[in-house]
Amino acid sequence: MNEIERNRLSSDLLRTFVAIAESGSLTLAARRLHRTQSAISVQLRKIEAELSASLFHRNPKGMVLTEAGEKLLPAARNVLVELDRARALFREPLMGRIRIGIPDDFDDTVLARTLAVFARRHPAVDVIATSGCTSSFREAIDSGALDVAVRSSPEGVAPGWFSKERTVWAAGRTAVLAHDEPIPLAVLDRNCWWRDLPVEALNRQGRRYVVAFRSSSFASLKAAIRACFAIGVLPESSLAEDMNTLTAADGFPALPASYRTILVRPDAPKHLTDAMRSAIEDACLRNSNLWSDALSPRIELR
């Protein structure tokens, strides 16, 4: 085997590299590619050996690109896009209609990316998307009202999850909270675990609170938090730039993570549901800030 053949980069290796870079985790990359973590590690060692370069720093927060990795990532993405386009020239285009349920606690960019990725890959498929509380999605799948749905659940009740995210206490950036005053709480006014989460956590801690704002939507809940009218619980990716997080240092209890699973109607067209599942997983794993510690509590306590 000559030098060129030994150093040939396969699309399989490039996909592994991109999956690790976008998810920031060997475990999540393995889930995305439906492989074992050990297989992903082997492939990473192969591509680093072929390039004679270290592509990631390994640290407690996950896999972070090195300078060489940053240089490779855009090139690898471009190669994979062109390969996908070439394959698409000889692939029978998907057609039909698919109905999808998306949690309204999803970060806006994840929702937009999911739909954009699917539409770009499968322009002949009609997509009907519903965004709302996920507590009704199981019934909608069972009744045939939805073909695919993403359900959010707390830790311990989400077997087969494909992504997870920190759940945080959120406050407006200029909010002021006195230690001896009840917490003005914003809660969701609907039958789901998000409604009960902040109340149960504060009750266990024995912390006083008053429900100052109720809403059936995450959008209104975020508006009340941003206005410094109340403090609430959000997925970390939903934090806006004018919000801060509150932690144990501020006297707030720890919260369980949010786990997401994909529900599929068994008799739905498999070629469509598999394609949508792939778009959802890609969009979530590209949202690499889910486990970021960049937002530190800066609320003024007095």
N, C-alpha and C positions, 0 to 999 in steps of 0.2 A: 504493500500500500504506500503510495507516495505522500509527500508532505501535504498537498492540497486535500487529498481524500481524508487524511487523518484529522485535519483541522476544519472539516466541513461542519457548519452549524445546521442542525436540523430544525425544522419548524416546531417539532415536539419540544426540543430544548428551549427554544425561544418562547414558546407558550408557557412553559414552566417558569422561566425567568420573569415574564410579564405578570403572571399570576401572583408570584411572590412579591414583586414590586408594588402591585396595586393593592394587595391585601395586607402587606406588612407582616405576614405570618406564614410559616410553613404549614401550620395546621389548616388555616383558612384556604391556602393555595391548594392543599390536598383535597379539601372538600370541593372546591371549585372544579378541579380537574378529575374528581372521582377516582383518586388514587390514594395510596397510603402515604403517610408522612415520610417514611423511610425511602420510598421510591422518589419522592420529590427531593429529598436531601441528596440522593445519588445523582439525580439529574443536575442539580445545582453544582455539585462537585465536578461533573463532567464539563459543563459549560465554562466554569471558572478555569479548569485545567486547559481546555482548548484555547481559551483567550489569554491564558497566563496572567490572569487578573482577578483580584478579589472584588466581587460585585456588591457585597452587602457587609455592613457592620452588624454583628449580633449583639444586642443589648436587651435589658429587661423589658423594654417597651416593644420589642419586636425586631423585624428585619428592616434596616435603614440602608438606602443606597449609598455606596461609596461614589467617589468622583467618576470612577470607571463605569459604575452602574448607571449613573445619571447620563453618561455619554451614550451608553448602549440602549437605554429605554426607548427614546423616540425612534431610533433606527429599527429596533425590534418590532415596535408597534406598526411601523410603516410596512415592514416585510409581511407581517401577519395579515394586515388589511389587504395587501395586494394578492396574497395567496388565497384569501377568502373570496376576493373578487374573481380570481381565475377559476376557482372551483364552482362559483355561482354560475359561470357561463355554461356549465354542463350539468347543472342540477335542475331538476324539475321545480319550478317555483311553487311555494306554498300558497294555497288559496283557501278561502273559507271565512269563517267568522269565529272569534274567540271573545269570551266575556271574562274580565279579570276584576278581582276585588283587591284594592290597595288600602293599607291602613292610613288613616289621616294623621297618624303620628310619624309617618315617613318624612324624612327631610325632603324638601321640595326638589332638590337636585337629583335625588335618587328616583323619585317618581318621574321627573322629566326625562332622565337618562334611560329608565326602563322602557318608556314608550318610544323614545327616539331611536334607541338601539333596535327594538323590534321592528319599527316601521322601516328603518333603513335596510334591515336584513330581509324583510318579508313585506314588500310594499303592496302585494296583492291581497293581503289578509286584512279584513275589517276587524278593528279592535273596539270593543265597547268596555270602557273602564268605569268602575264605581269606586269612589273613595269614601271611607267612613269608619265606623267602629267595627273592629274585627270580631266582636262577640257574636255577631250575626252571620259571619261568613261560613261557619261550619254548616249551619242550617241551609244557607243559600247553595252550598256545594251539594248537599244531600238532596235538595229539592230540584236541582238542575238549573237553578237561576244563575249560577256562576260556573265557569269551567275551571278556572284557576283562581286561587286567593292566597294572599299572604296574611298570616295571623300572628299577632304579637301576644306573647305570654310571659309571665314572670318566671324566674328561675325555678326549676323543679317540676314544671308542668308543660314542658315543651320538648317531647321526644322527637328526634330527627331534625333538630334545628339546623339551619344553614348559616345564620349570622346572629351575632349578639352585640349589644350596645349598652354602655353605661346609662343608668338612669340617675338624674341629678336634681338637686334643689336649685331652682332658678329665681333670680331677682333682677329687677331693673338696675342698671349700672349706678344710678344715683339714689337708690333706695336707702333709707335710714331705718334701722330697727333697734328699738330699746330692749335690753335683756329682760327687763321686768314687765314688758307688755306682751299680751297674747299675739301670736303670729297671725297676721291677716292672710288667710289661706285662699287660694284659687283652686277650685276643684271642678272636675268634669261632672256634669249632671246627666249621667247615663249609666246603664247597667254594664259596667266592665271593670276590670281589675285596676285600670288607671284611676278610676273614681275613688276606690277604697285605699289605694296605696299610701297617699300622704297622711290621711287621717289615722290609719292603723299604725304607721310608723311613729307619729307624734304621740299617739295614745300609749304605745309601748314605752316610750321614753318618759312619759309623764309631762310633756311640754304643753303649755297652754296655747290654744289657738282659737280663732273665730273664723268661720267661713264667710269671707268678704265678697267672694265672686263665684258664681256658678255659670257654667256654659256647657252646651252639648258638643262644642267643637274645639279642637286644639288651636285653631286660628284665633278665636276669641280669647282663649286662655292665655295664649302668648301675648296678645294685645294688652291684657290686664297686667301681666308681669312686666312688660316693657314700659308701661305707664307708671310703674312703681306703685300700683294700687294694691297689689297682692303678691304673695310668693307661692310658687307652684312647683310641680314635679314634671319634668320633660325628659325625653330622650336627649342625650348629649348633642346629637347632630342637629337638633331643632333649635339650639341656642342661637339667638341673634347677636349681632356685634354689640348691641347696647344692653346685653344681659351679662350677669356674672353668676358663678356657681357658689353655693354655700356648702360647707363641709363640716366635719366633726369639730374642726377648730372654731367654727362659728356656732357650735352648739346644736347642729342638726344631725339626725340619725342617719346611718348608712341605709342604702336602698338596694333592692335586688336589681340585677341586670334585666334588660328586655331581650327576650329571645324570639327569633322569627322562624316560622315554619311555613312551608308551601303546601297548600291543600289542592288536590286535583280531583275533579269529578271522574270516577272510574270509567264511565262510558263516553267521555269526551274524546274527540279525535287526538290520538297520541302524538301525531306529528306536530300538531299545533301546540298542545300543552308542553311538550318537550322544548319546543322553540321558545315559548314564553318563559318557562322555568329558567332556561339558559340566560335570557335577557335580564330577568330579575336578579339572578345570582351575580351576573357580571356587574350590574349597576350597583348592587350593595357592596360588593368587594372592591369596587373602584372608589367607594367613599371611604378613603383610608384614614379620615380624621375621627372615626368612631371611637377609637381608644386613645385619643390625644389628651395630654395633660396640660395643654397650652393655656386653657382658661383657668385662671386662678381666682380665688375669692377676693374681691376688692370692695365688698359692701362695707359701708361705714357702720360700725357697731358702737353703741354708747350705753 
